[in-house]
Amino acid sequence: MCPYWYLSPRQTIHYENGAGNYLTYQIFLGGPGETVDILEIEKEEAVDINGIQGVWYIQNSGDQIILWADEAQGFGFMIMTDDPQVDLAALARSVAEGDPLTPTRSDSTGKALEELGDYVPSVLPDGFEEETVLGCPLEEGGGWYSYVRKFYVNKAENTRIYFEYETYAIDTESGYVDNAETACSFYIPGCDVLNGNVVGERVEINGMFALSSGSDIAWADTERHVVFHLSSEDITPEQLLEIARSIRRADS
């Protein structure tokens, strides 16, 4: 068991040699907290990774795994291989920051931000910062669909806020009414407007109709057919509503 809290990996790199042996490196959002199960352990020992205590496992299969976490940066790391000749601790100690990478979809994200606008909150809880922005422009969405997705994280506490906005089209032939309530309902868990089950409180976000329910708030611009969705299980509904009301287009 490793005393570090790992979420889904933020980056995974696989290597393979001519003999078919693998080497995998992963970086996670991480920090102290829950545990990760490593199965079929034959040997386990503490290992120093540049002043940070990690855990080195040898599995029954002979595979090696080292886990460690940099609490100051809020990252967890894992490196593993099935090659018994590899000095895994030396490899782990060689991990360091490299030159900044250009995001794979940076051009597409830029086009989506131009089309939909760059919406940002002026209010965030202490410790939160924007981590990732992803976008899909209209040319990749069939000429009518476009989205922007933003992730805000507090690395020290391993908490996050998710914000997205995208174009929408309502299927009125299925009985839906093309209005803001319908558009918002698809982002609120348990909401079913067709059967009259509207979950959440009807509120207003910057002059637009919104539904607010616990960890989710959705509001819709019916003129542009763009719906906004803010979600987090790590902050209070009151904080989420305050953030939503602070969101404005950056160039306005």
Secondary structure, DSSP 4 states (H G I P E B T S, - for coil): -BSSEEEEEEEEEEEE-TT--EEEEEEEEEESSS-B---SEEEEEEEEETTEEEEEEEETTS-EEEEEEETTTTEEEEEEES-TTS-HHHHHHT----SPPPPTTHHHHHHHHHHH--EEES---TT-EEEEEEEE-GGGTTTT--EEEEEEEETTTTEEEEEEEEE----GGGT---SHHHHHHTTSTT-BGGGTB--SEEEEETTEEEEEETTEEEEEETTTTEEEEEE-SSS-HHHHHHHHHHEEETT-
